[in-house]
Amino acid sequence: MENFFTILTNAGLAAEAEAAATGIPVILSQMALGDSGGAYHDPDPEQTELVNEVWRGTIYALYQDEGNPYQYIADIIIPADAPHFFVREAGLYTDQGILYAVAKHPVVEKPQLSAGVNFNLLVRMVFAVSNAHTVQIIVNTEQNTTINDALVPAGDTGSTSVLFSWLAHMIKLIIGKSSWRSSPSTTLEAAAQHIADKENPHAVSYEQVGAAAKNAQINDVLAPTADLGQVVVLLSHLAYMIRAITGKNSWRINPAATIENMAGIFASGTKMVFYQQAAPVGWTQVTEHNDKALRVVSGSGGGTGGTHDFSNPPSLVHSHNLSSHTHTDPQTGSHQLTIAEMPSHRHSEIYGTARPTYTSSDNWYTHFDAQTSGFTGYEGGSGAHIHPSGGQTGPPSSNVSGETTPTAFRPKYVDVIICIKN
């Protein structure tokens, strides 16, 4: 079962303490009603507003309980044309806008007038003060309202005090004074007339504003050199920059596009290649790729590959290291050529009739009669043969070095594609 009760807020207790010290009574002016966001909510001393305020009005009556001098009763009447809601919470506000007391109220329905129900609803709030002998509680029966011109407008709906405070705040801002009650230095009407006066109401000379004559000639080829100069020079500088920004031949020609329109040409995250030292304004350099070539592909871009840095290909200089070893001739010793291994050849010859002849010295010799010369037949097969070395070779005296082309140079690359803007 729900318990329904009313408490004074910390701000309400502070207001009572101030009233006891100064003798100035606490003035209650309004009661606010709400639906607590659709569920009951136990009052909290730290509250400065209702959980969900729906309606607020001027207190209809405030009186002291005859049987309990520490207890007061506040009444408010909700008119029939107020919006439909369920009352679950109530709060009493001082004329200073302070939430003095907050109550958990039994749920009461305020019907909609359009539903055919037409009556005023009385809501009563009972609360106790801390010291009825030193604190005087009165109701603002004359409907007095205190304006706080430091209260910034937050909407179009609020209590009379809040709305007056919002209006006073705006008046203070418009007149530029420290209080909304201060007289303005001039009126907006007078200021508008002053602005519209083209006859030099301050009697300022052309020399005072840096102009040589009433009409000035702009030279839009005069590049800016400083922020200080005569009016005609500064106007020329501005015209020069307008012409430079638009890319037109004259500063008076309408631009082909605006910077606002151009800002959305490239979507965030778009990557491009720039031939310059640093990233342009609005772009950030991507440093994940370095010392790589660009490879144009006809398929999907954005890939990477390769092994060697582009500026550091594999070295061509290398060495062949030979271990100590011996070459042994398998053919050793002498070799006699056979007829088959000899080159094809023939021999010359002389032949005839041989007869013995005696000399006086008792020596005999052979004498050939009718001598004939000729050749023998060809012999030899011209076959292969081996020349034996008959020994061994030793190890090289040192390592052998040389150069050769590497088998493959695979530079690192990034795949890019070539596109044209539609």
C-alpha positions in Angstrom: 0.0 0.0 0.0 1.3 3.4 -1.0 2.0 6.1 1.7 1.1 9.6 0.8 2.9 12.5 2.4 4.4 16.0 2.0 8.0 17.1 2.9 9.8 20.4 2.8 12.7 20.5 0.4 16.2 21.6 1.4 15.6 24.8 -0.5 12.3 25.3 1.4 14.1 24.8 4.7 16.7 27.3 3.7 14.0 29.8 2.8 12.4 29.3 6.2 15.8 29.9 7.9 16.2 33.1 6.0 12.7 34.2 6.9 13.4 33.5 10.6 16.6 35.6 10.4 15.3 38.5 8.5 11.7 38.6 9.5 10.6 38.6 5.8 7.9 36.0 5.4 8.0 33.1 2.9 5.5 34.0 0.2 4.0 31.0 -1.6 2.5 31.9 -5.0 2.0 28.8 -7.1 1.2 25.1 -7.0 2.5 22.7 -9.7 0.9 19.3 -10.5 2.4 16.4 -12.3 2.0 12.7 -13.1 5.4 11.5 -11.8 6.1 10.1 -15.2 3.3 7.5 -14.9 4.3 6.0 -11.6 4.4 7.0 -7.9 7.6 8.7 -6.7 8.5 9.3 -3.1 9.5 13.0 -2.5 13.2 13.8 -2.2 14.5 16.8 -0.2 17.0 17.4 -2.9 14.3 18.0 -5.5 14.1 21.4 -7.2 11.3 20.5 -9.5 8.6 17.8 -10.0 9.5 14.5 -11.7 7.1 15.4 -14.6 5.2 18.7 -14.2 2.0 18.9 -16.3 0.2 21.9 -15.1 0.8 24.9 -12.8 -1.4 27.7 -11.4 -1.9 30.3 -8.7 -2.7 29.1 -5.2 -6.4 29.6 -4.6 -6.2 29.6 -0.8 -3.6 29.1 2.0 -4.6 28.7 5.7 -3.3 27.3 8.9 -4.8 24.1 10.3 -6.9 25.0 13.4 -6.0 21.9 15.2 -2.2 22.0 14.4 -0.4 25.4 14.3 2.6 23.8 12.5 0.4 22.6 9.7 -0.8 24.5 6.6 -3.3 23.7 3.9 -3.0 25.0 0.3 -5.8 24.7 -2.2 -5.7 25.1 -6.0 -8.4 24.8 -8.6 -7.7 23.1 -11.9 -10.0 24.7 -14.5 -12.0 22.5 -16.8 -10.1 23.5 -19.9 -6.8 22.2 -18.5 -5.3 19.2 -20.3 -6.1 15.6 -19.4 -3.6 14.0 -16.9 -3.4 12.0 -13.7 -2.3 13.9 -10.6 0.4 11.9 -8.6 2.6 14.7 -7.4 2.3 18.3 -6.2 4.7 21.1 -5.4 4.5 24.5 -3.8 6.6 27.3 -5.3 7.6 30.6 -3.6 7.4 33.9 -5.4 11.2 33.5 -6.0 10.6 30.3 -8.0 11.9 28.0 -5.3 10.3 24.5 -4.8 9.3 24.9 -1.2 7.4 21.6 -0.5 6.7 18.5 -2.6 4.0 15.9 -2.0 3.2 12.4 -3.1 -0.5 12.7 -4.0 -3.1 9.9 -4.4 -3.8 9.5 -8.1 -6.7 11.7 -9.4 -7.7 11.9 -13.0 -8.2 15.3 -14.6 -10.5 14.5 -17.5 -10.4 16.1 -21.0 -13.0 18.8 -21.6 -13.7 17.4 -25.1 -14.7 14.1 -23.5 -17.9 15.7 -22.3 -16.9 16.2 -18.6 -16.9 19.8 -17.5 -15.9 20.6 -14.0 -13.2 22.3 -12.0 -10.9 20.1 -9.9 -9.8 21.1 -6.4 -6.4 19.8 -5.3 -5.5 20.2 -1.6 -1.9 20.0 -0.3 -1.2 19.7 3.4 2.3 20.5 4.7 4.1 21.3 8.0 6.5 24.1 8.7 9.5 23.7 10.9 8.7 26.5 13.4 5.4 28.2 13.2 6.4 30.8 15.9 9.3 32.2 13.9 8.2 31.6 10.3 5.3 33.4 8.7 3.8 31.7 5.6 1.5 33.8 3.5 -0.1 33.4 0.1 0.3 35.9 -2.7 -3.4 36.8 -3.0 -2.6 40.0 -5.0 -0.9 37.9 -7.7 2.4 39.6 -7.2 5.2 38.1 -9.4 9.0 38.5 -9.0 10.9 38.9 -12.3 14.4 37.3 -12.6 15.9 38.8 -15.8 18.8 36.3 -15.6 16.5 33.4 -16.4 17.2 32.4 -20.0 14.1 31.4 -22.1 13.7 27.7 -22.5 10.3 27.5 -24.2 6.9 29.1 -24.8 5.1 27.5 -21.8 5.6 28.3 -18.1 4.2 30.0 -15.1 3.5 33.8 -15.2 6.7 34.4 -13.1 8.8 32.4 -15.4 7.4 33.9 -18.6 7.8 37.4 -17.2 11.4 36.6 -16.3 12.1 35.3 -19.8 10.7 38.4 -21.4 12.8 40.6 -19.1 15.9 38.6 -20.0 15.4 39.2 -23.7 14.7 43.0 -23.1 18.0 43.2 -21.1 19.9 41.5 -24.0 18.3 43.8 -26.6 19.0 47.1 -24.8 22.5 45.9 -23.7 22.0 47.0 -20.1 22.6 45.2 -16.8 18.9 45.3 -15.9 15.8 45.1 -18.0 14.5 48.1 -16.1 17.3 50.4 -17.4 16.3 52.9 -20.1 17.8 52.1 -23.5 20.4 54.4 -25.0 18.4 54.6 -28.2 15.5 52.8 -29.9 15.6 50.3 -32.7 13.7 52.7 -34.8 16.2 55.4 -34.3 19.0 53.0 -34.9 17.4 51.8 -38.1 17.1 55.4 -39.4 20.7 56.1 -38.5 21.9 53.1 -40.4 19.7 54.1 -43.4 21.1 57.6 -43.4 23.4 57.8 -46.4 24.3 61.5 -46.0 27.2 60.9 -43.7 25.5 61.6 -40.3 28.9 61.6 -38.5 30.5 64.0 -41.0 33.4 61.6 -41.6 35.8 62.7 -44.3 37.1 60.4 -47.0 40.6 61.0 -45.7 39.6 59.7 -42.3 38.6 56.4 -43.8 41.5 56.2 -46.2 39.6 57.0 -49.3 41.0 59.5 -51.8 37.6 60.2 -53.4 33.9 59.3 -53.1 34.2 56.8 -55.9 37.0 54.2 -55.8 38.5 52.2 -58.6 39.1 48.6 -57.8 42.2 46.9 -59.4 41.7 43.2 -59.1 45.3 42.4 -60.2 46.7 44.0 -57.1 47.9 41.1 -55.0 47.6 41.5 -51.2 50.8 42.5 -49.4 49.5 43.5 -46.0 46.5 43.9 -43.8 46.9 47.6 -43.5 46.2 50.1 -46.3 43.8 52.6 -47.8 40.3 51.5 -48.5 40.8 51.4 -52.3 43.9 49.2 -51.8 42.2 46.8 -49.4 39.2 46.6 -51.7 41.6 45.8 -54.6 43.2 43.1 -52.5 39.9 41.5 -51.7 38.8 41.6 -55.3 42.1 40.0 -56.3 41.5 37.1 -53.8 38.0 36.7 -55.1 39.3 36.4 -58.6 42.0 34.0 -57.5 39.5 31.8 -55.7 36.9 31.7 -58.5 39.4 31.3 -61.3 37.6 33.9 -63.4 39.1 36.8 -65.3 37.3 39.3 -63.2 36.2 39.4 -59.6 32.7 40.4 -60.7 32.0 37.1 -62.6 29.9 34.5 -60.8 31.8 31.5 -59.7 31.3 28.1 -61.4 30.8 26.4 -58.0 30.9 27.2 -54.3 33.4 25.9 -51.8 30.5 24.4 -49.9 29.5 22.4 -53.0 33.1 21.4 -53.7 33.6 20.1 -50.2 31.5 17.0 -50.9 33.1 15.9 -54.2 35.4 13.3 -52.5 33.8 11.1 -49.9 35.6 10.6 -46.6 38.1 7.8 -46.9 38.8 8.3 -50.6 42.5 7.6 -51.4 44.3 9.4 -54.2 47.9 9.9 -55.5 49.3 13.4 -55.2 52.5 14.7 -56.8 53.6 17.1 -54.1 55.6 17.2 -50.9 52.8 17.1 -48.3 49.1 16.2 -48.1 46.7 19.0 -49.2 44.4 20.6 -46.7 41.7 18.2 -45.7 43.7 15.1 -46.5 46.0 12.9 -44.4 49.1 11.2 -45.7 49.0 7.4 -45.7 52.4 6.0 -44.6 51.8 2.3 -44.6 53.4 2.0 -48.1 56.9 3.2 -48.7 59.6 2.6 -51.4 57.1 0.8 -53.7 56.2 1.0 -57.4 52.7 1.7 -58.7 51.2 -1.1 -60.8 48.3 -0.3 -63.0 45.8 -3.2 -63.1 42.7 -3.7 -65.1 41.0 -5.7 -62.3 40.5 -4.7 -58.7 42.8 -2.1 -57.3 44.1 -1.8 -53.7 46.3 -4.9 -53.7 50.0 -5.2 -52.8 52.8 -7.6 -53.6 56.5 -8.0 -54.4 59.5 -8.8 -52.3 62.3 -6.2 -52.9 62.2 -2.5 -52.0 62.0 -0.5 -55.2 65.3 1.4 -54.5 67.1 -1.6 -53.2 67.1 -4.4 -55.7 69.1 -7.7 -55.1 72.9 -7.2 -55.5 74.5 -8.6 -58.7 77.9 -9.2 -57.0 78.4 -12.8 -55.7 81.1 -15.4 -55.0 81.5 -19.0 -56.0 83.3 -20.8 -53.2 85.2 -24.0 -54.2 86.3 -26.5 -51.6 89.7 -28.1 -51.8 89.6 -31.1 -54.2 91.7 -33.2 -56.7 91.0 -34.1 -60.3 92.3 -37.7 -61.0 92.9 -38.9 -64.6 91.4 -42.4 -64.9 93.7 -43.2 -67.9 97.3 -43.7 -66.7 100.5 -45.2 -68.3 101.5 -45.5 -72.0 99.3 -46.5 -74.9 100.1 -48.1 -78.3 98.0 -47.1 -81.2 96.2 -49.9 -83.1 95.8 -49.8 -86.9 92.2 -48.9 -86.3 93.2 -45.9 -84.2 95.8 -44.7 -86.8 94.9 -42.1 -89.4 94.4 -43.6 -92.8 97.8 -43.6 -94.7 100.0 -45.4 -97.3 103.7 -46.1 -98.0 105.7 -45.6 -101.2 107.8 -48.6 -102.6 110.4 -49.6 -105.4 110.3 -53.1 -106.9 112.0 -55.1 -109.9 114.1 -58.4 -110.7 116.7 -59.0 -108.1 119.9 -60.9 -108.9 123.1 -61.3 -106.9 126.3 -59.6 -108.1 129.8 -60.3 -107.1 132.5 -57.7 -106.7 136.2 -58.1 -106.7 136.4 -57.6 -103.1 134.3 -60.7 -102.5 131.4 -58.7 -101.6 127.9 -59.5 -102.9 125.0 -57.1 -103.3 121.6 -57.3 -104.6 120.9 -55.8 -108.0 117.4 -55.0 -109.3 116.9 -55.0 -113.0 114.1 -53.0 -114.5 113.2 -51.1 -111.3 109.6 -49.8 -110.8 108.3 -47.4 -108.1 104.7 -47.3 -106.6 102.6 -47.1 -103.3 101.2 -49.6 -101.0 97.5 -49.7 -100.2 95.8 -47.4 -97.5 95.9 -48.6 -94.0 94.4 -47.2 -90.7 90.9 -46.5 -89.5 91.2 -43.0 -88.1 89.5 -44.1 -84.9 89.3 -42.3 -81.6 92.1 -42.7 -79.0 93.2 -41.3 -75.6 96.2 -39.3 -74.6 96.8 -40.3 -71.0 97.9 -37.5 -68.6 99.5 -39.9 -66.2 98.9 -37.6 -63.2 96.6 -35.5 -61.0 95.5 -31.8 -60.7 95.5 -30.0 -57.3 93.0 -27.6 -55.6 92.5 -23.9 -56.8 94.8 -21.4 -55.3 91.9 -19.1 -54.2 88.1 -18.6 -54.4 86.7 -17.5 -57.8 84.4 -14.4 -57.9 82.2 -13.0 -60.6 78.9 -11.3 -61.5 75.8 -12.6 -63.1 72.2 -11.3 -63.6 69.8 -12.3 -60.8 67.2 -14.9 -61.6 64.3 -12.6 -60.6 63.8 -9.0 -59.4 60.4 -8.6 -57.8 59.9 -5.0 -56.6 57.2 -4.2 -54.0 54.2 -2.6 -55.6 50.7 -1.1 -54.9 47.9 -1.8 -57.4 46.2 1.3 -58.7 43.5 1.8 -61.3 42.9 4.6 -63.7 39.4 6.1 -63.6 37.6 9.1 -65.1 35.0 11.2 -63.4 31.5 10.7 -64.8 
